[in-house]
Amino acid sequence: MTRQLALSLTVRPALGREDFFVTGANAIALAEIDRWQDWPQGKLALTGPEGSGKTHLAHVWAAASGARITAAADLPGRDLPPERTAMAVENVDRIGGDAAAEEALFHLHNHLLATGGRLLVTGREAPARWPLALPDLMSRMQATAIARIEPPDDALLAALLVKLFTDRQIPPAPRLIDWLVPRIERSAGYAGRLVAMIDQMALESRRAIGPALAAEAMERLAA
């Protein structure tokens, strides 16, 4: 158990631009991130399924713009930033009903846009489907331009699997990636859970990571 915990702590996702694999599923979203100085009203909503790369793109944008990154749920109690600040607020779709977080985002939104800043917000669905309770915040989110990351195609799913294994310091064999791509759920979130399960099972059983172990991990996740 100690060895397993020690190894799990070495998981450090690579979030640089050079680590972002571009395909048809995310190229439009990346192009919108690159034109951040020209966002309508100075804001953009980045949407996409769980694990699709929203956080990665937020870090790419932060590196280019100097933006600060925070979770929407962590906004209450924070001071408003200086003028012309760029900020990325993640998981806005998860604060519905949290009055303090919604009000904090509302004031941050107005402050940034009034002082020449930039605001990136993220969520799984389009802002119109975010369960926000504050009407003024909801109207401002619905008026935000959207860039969507689509579910991964084969090329992106293969690259994602390689990255997930590499983040865990596991050099994946090409034959394993080729075996997994046509067999797994077309979801970045599922890919992350599967790689974590494969890693855990390999540590527990001291078996080599290959198709046989991957198949057992898929069965365990399905149970």
Secondary structure, DSSP 8 states (H G I E B T S, - for coil): -HHHHHHHTT-----SGGG----TTTHHHHHHHHTGGG-GGGEEEEE-STTSSHHHHHHHHHHHH--EEEEGGG-TT-----TT-EEEEE-GGG-TT-HHHHHHHHHHHHHHHHTT-EEEEEESS-GGGS----HHHHHHHHTS-EEE-----HHHHHHHHHHHHHHTT----HHHHHHHTTTS-S-HHHHHHHHHHHHHHHHHHT---SHHHHHHHHHHHH-
